[in-house]
Amino acid sequence: MTAPTSPLPPPTATPQGLSDAAVGTGDLVFFVVAAAAPLTVMAGVAPLAIGMAGPAAPLGYLLSGLLLIVFAAGFTAMSRYVRNAGAFYAYIGRGLGRPTGAGSAYVALFSYNAIEVGLLAAFGWFTESGFEDLTAVHVPWWIWALAGLGAIGVLGYLKVTLSAKVLGAALVLEVLVLLVFEAGVLAHGGGPRGLDLGALSPAHLGESGVGGMFVLAIGAFVGFEATAIYAEEARRPERTVPRATYIAVAFLALFYTFTVWMIINAYGSDRAQAVADGKGGADMVFSATERFSGAWAADSMHVLIITSAFAATLAFHNGAARYFYALGREGLLPGRLGTVSVKTRAPAAAVVTQSALALTVIVVTVVSGADPYTVTFLWSSGSGILGVMLMQALAALAVYGFFRRDRRALPAWRVVVAPLLACAGLAVMIVLVCAHLDLLTGASAGVNAALIIPLPALFVIGAALALRMKTRDPVAYERLTTVDGEHV
């Protein structure tokens, strides 16, 4: 395949493809930040990070964000030349070869589905407890999960712009309630020791527990690469995709860092870690919100964590469906998955397939009696986050491979130095995640190994299928990593 020498021209709209020019920069930012679920991360996960690393936690989120901004430098440079709903698959295939791309496609598909079904179970779990607290009426979690799945399936089947509006509304509300908490802490001048800038000192990074904390910090950004998934549906993707990626990652990095710093200040840097490790750790953010901003804010936060989980599930559902669509379109999965609704231009068959898969996991969870949060959510999230990180590392290396012979007049720091640094940094993070996966899953070594094994296994299967296609159907093989049915 001959490498392109100029960016892709705008795609031609066809009735057989996804909606073109339907998504703008703001929509992409909503998809990405809603997938990250800031309220769920800050209220449900940040206390764990504080419990591990204490005052080092804010810098953990900041450094993780900086690493991903470095990754985004090369990722967005390549987005000008590769436009495909199977983002990681297409990038890796163009930079490291089609078999490697096909292997990564299966890993990415598994990872996005794992995260989505886990979030769906978490949504049901949060809603069960939240609804019972408000009404004293108990409705089993799986009924809420099924209701959420129905709503998400309908939104996924309709035009992508409707999902963007829903995600945008949910995101604004969850960010606002966290801002209310932060404003309350600032208005009171902080906690017992006031506003402690010492919590942001790099010296804390040398303390014990920091390695495990990075597992949680880097996981808080999973899903930011989804900007590229919607490139085929974006207006002027050569501009909107890079812009949305930088805005989303920068916002998350700064917002996470500041919010975690506020949580530490609410309790005092000398007490926050002990509180996070104790019985009050699970309610750490809610309790601080009630103390500094009032009971109404804490009650609102309990409700909005439900919408946060719903928004994140919807975002990952849309991403997983587009991977199904891309792989069906290019022959790596049944071709039916590569079709769209004539009316809404949504990947209808992919949405139905993804919904059926999520339904199966919910049914298995109910029948087996497994806990929806500690098993379905934490186990699937652990496996999914690791898979996405693997794809990020390969994508960074693919950027270097894509521009190795021809930088297209782009600076070396962006297409050589930044991708290689990002790949090395992500590789270190992956080692940390594998070594401390129990911090995410709470499971035994045997279970954690079982959660990791599908990733290399699926990669090998995908690569083998691509090589088989090369022998049996060279024309179909040449179509892999294409855009709008043409080589680019």
URTARA-V72988 format. One record per residue. N is the residue number from 1. RES is the residue in three letters. OMEGA is omega in whole degrees, 0 to 359 (* if undefined). Layout:
n: (N,N)
res: (RES,RES)
omega: (OMEGA,OMEGA)
//
This chain:
n: (1,2,3,4,5,6,7,8,9,10,11,12,13,14,15,16,17,18,19,20,21,22,23,24,25,26,27,28,29,30,31,32,33,34,35,36,37,38,39,40,41,42,43,44,45,46,47,48,49,50,51,52,53,54,55,56,57,58,59,60,61,62,63,64,65,66,67,68,69,70,71,72,73,74,75,76,77,78,79,80,81,82,83,84,85,86,87,88,89,90,91,92,93,94,95,96,97,98,99,100,101,102,103,104,105,106,107,108,109,110,111,112,113,114,115,116,117,118,119,120,121,122,123,124,125,126,127,128,129,130,131,132,133,134,135,136,137,138,139,140,141,142,143,144,145,146,147,148,149,150,151,152,153,154,155,156,157,158,159,160,161,162,163,164,165,166,167,168,169,170,171,172,173,174,175,176,177,178,179,180,181,182,183,184,185,186,187,188,189,190,191,192,193,194,195,196,197,198,199,200,201,202,203,204,205,206,207,208,209,210,211,212,213,214,215,216,217,218,219,220,221,222,223,224,225,226,227,228,229,230,231,232,233,234,235,236,237,238,239,240,241,242,243,244,245,246,247,248,249,250,251,252,253,254,255,256,257,258,259,260,261,262,263,264,265,266,267,268,269,270,271,272,273,274,275,276,277,278,279,280,281,282,283,284,285,286,287,288,289,290,291,292,293,294,295,296,297,298,299,300,301,302,303,304,305,306,307,308,309,310,311,312,313,314,315,316,317,318,319,320,321,322,323,324,325,326,327,328,329,330,331,332,333,334,335,336,337,338,339,340,341,342,343,344,345,346,347,348,349,350,351,352,353,354,355,356,357,358,359,360,361,362,363,364,365,366,367,368,369,370,371,372,373,374,375,376,377,378,379,380,381,382,383,384,385,386,387,388,389,390,391,392,393,394,395,396,397,398,399,400,401,402,403,404,405,406,407,408,409,410,411,412,413,414,415,416,417,418,419,420,421,422,423,424,425,426,427,428,429,430,431,432,433,434,435,436,437,438,439,440,441,442,443,444,445,446,447,448,449,450,451,452,453,454,455,456,457,458,459,460,461,462,463,464,465,466,467,468,469,470,471,472,473,474,475,476,477,478,479,480,481,482,483,484,485,486,487,488)
res: (MET,THR,ALA,PRO,THR,SER,PRO,LEU,PRO,PRO,PRO,THR,ALA,THR,PRO,GLN,GLY,LEU,SER,ASP,ALA,ALA,VAL,GLY,THR,GLY,ASP,LEU,VAL,PHE,PHE,VAL,VAL,ALA,ALA,ALA,ALA,PRO,LEU,THR,VAL,MET,ALA,GLY,VAL,ALA,PRO,LEU,ALA,ILE,GLY,MET,ALA,GLY,PRO,ALA,ALA,PRO,LEU,GLY,TYR,LEU,LEU,SER,GLY,LEU,LEU,LEU,ILE,VAL,PHE,ALA,ALA,GLY,PHE,THR,ALA,MET,SER,ARG,TYR,VAL,ARG,ASN,ALA,GLY,ALA,PHE,TYR,ALA,TYR,ILE,GLY,ARG,GLY,LEU,GLY,ARG,PRO,THR,GLY,ALA,GLY,SER,ALA,TYR,VAL,ALA,LEU,PHE,SER,TYR,ASN,ALA,ILE,GLU,VAL,GLY,LEU,LEU,ALA,ALA,PHE,GLY,TRP,PHE,THR,GLU,SER,GLY,PHE,GLU,ASP,LEU,THR,ALA,VAL,HIS,VAL,PRO,TRP,TRP,ILE,TRP,ALA,LEU,ALA,GLY,LEU,GLY,ALA,ILE,GLY,VAL,LEU,GLY,TYR,LEU,LYS,VAL,THR,LEU,SER,ALA,LYS,VAL,LEU,GLY,ALA,ALA,LEU,VAL,LEU,GLU,VAL,LEU,VAL,LEU,LEU,VAL,PHE,GLU,ALA,GLY,VAL,LEU,ALA,HIS,GLY,GLY,GLY,PRO,ARG,GLY,LEU,ASP,LEU,GLY,ALA,LEU,SER,PRO,ALA,HIS,LEU,GLY,GLU,SER,GLY,VAL,GLY,GLY,MET,PHE,VAL,LEU,ALA,ILE,GLY,ALA,PHE,VAL,GLY,PHE,GLU,ALA,THR,ALA,ILE,TYR,ALA,GLU,GLU,ALA,ARG,ARG,PRO,GLU,ARG,THR,VAL,PRO,ARG,ALA,THR,TYR,ILE,ALA,VAL,ALA,PHE,LEU,ALA,LEU,PHE,TYR,THR,PHE,THR,VAL,TRP,MET,ILE,ILE,ASN,ALA,TYR,GLY,SER,ASP,ARG,ALA,GLN,ALA,VAL,ALA,ASP,GLY,LYS,GLY,GLY,ALA,ASP,MET,VAL,PHE,SER,ALA,THR,GLU,ARG,PHE,SER,GLY,ALA,TRP,ALA,ALA,ASP,SER,MET,HIS,VAL,LEU,ILE,ILE,THR,SER,ALA,PHE,ALA,ALA,THR,LEU,ALA,PHE,HIS,ASN,GLY,ALA,ALA,ARG,TYR,PHE,TYR,ALA,LEU,GLY,ARG,GLU,GLY,LEU,LEU,PRO,GLY,ARG,LEU,GLY,THR,VAL,SER,VAL,LYS,THR,ARG,ALA,PRO,ALA,ALA,ALA,VAL,VAL,THR,GLN,SER,ALA,LEU,ALA,LEU,THR,VAL,ILE,VAL,VAL,THR,VAL,VAL,SER,GLY,ALA,ASP,PRO,TYR,THR,VAL,THR,PHE,LEU,TRP,SER,SER,GLY,SER,GLY,ILE,LEU,GLY,VAL,MET,LEU,MET,GLN,ALA,LEU,ALA,ALA,LEU,ALA,VAL,TYR,GLY,PHE,PHE,ARG,ARG,ASP,ARG,ARG,ALA,LEU,PRO,ALA,TRP,ARG,VAL,VAL,VAL,ALA,PRO,LEU,LEU,ALA,CYS,ALA,GLY,LEU,ALA,VAL,MET,ILE,VAL,LEU,VAL,CYS,ALA,HIS,LEU,ASP,LEU,LEU,THR,GLY,ALA,SER,ALA,GLY,VAL,ASN,ALA,ALA,LEU,ILE,ILE,PRO,LEU,PRO,ALA,LEU,PHE,VAL,ILE,GLY,ALA,ALA,LEU,ALA,LEU,ARG,MET,LYS,THR,ARG,ASP,PRO,VAL,ALA,TYR,GLU,ARG,LEU,THR,THR,VAL,ASP,GLY,GLU,HIS,VAL)
omega: (179,182,180,178,178,180,180,171,178,181,177,182,177,180,184,186,176,178,178,178,182,189,179,182,180,178,180,178,179,179,186,184,177,177,178,177,185,182,178,180,184,183,186,186,183,177,177,178,178,178,180,191,178,184,180,186,180,180,177,178,180,181,176,177,179,178,182,172,174,176,183,180,179,181,181,175,180,181,177,186,182,182,187,181,174,194,183,180,183,180,182,178,180,184,185,178,185,179,178,177,180,177,180,179,180,178,180,180,178,185,180,178,179,180,182,182,176,178,178,177,178,177,178,181,178,183,178,183,181,180,180,179,184,188,185,178,182,174,184,184,187,175,177,180,179,177,178,179,178,180,181,178,179,180,178,181,181,184,185,181,178,176,180,180,179,180,180,180,180,182,181,182,182,176,180,183,175,176,176,177,182,179,178,179,180,181,179,179,180,181,184,183,182,178,187,178,180,179,180,181,178,181,181,182,179,183,181,178,183,180,178,179,180,176,181,183,182,178,181,182,184,181,183,181,182,176,182,180,183,184,180,183,186,171,180,186,179,177,186,182,178,183,181,180,180,181,183,183,180,179,182,182,182,182,177,183,182,182,179,176,178,178,179,179,180,182,186,184,180,183,188,182,179,178,180,180,185,183,181,184,183,181,187,183,180,180,179,179,179,183,186,185,176,181,181,180,178,177,177,180,178,178,186,176,175,179,177,179,178,181,179,178,179,181,180,175,179,179,180,180,180,172,175,181,183,182,174,180,186,170,178,172,180,186,180,180,182,179,181,175,179,185,186,183,175,179,192,182,178,179,180,180,180,179,179,179,179,178,180,180,179,180,179,179,181,183,182,182,180,178,184,182,186,179,186,183,186,181,182,178,179,179,182,179,178,179,179,178,176,178,177,179,178,179,177,178,179,177,178,180,181,184,188,183,182,183,180,178,177,183,183,181,185,187,176,185,183,179,181,176,180,179,180,179,179,178,177,179,180,177,179,180,180,181,184,183,179,177,177,189,185,186,180,180,180,178,180,177,179,178,181,187,181,184,176,180,180,178,180,179,180,179,180,179,178,179,176,177,180,181,188,183,183,180,178,179,180,180,180,183,177,178,180,176,179,176,179,*)
//
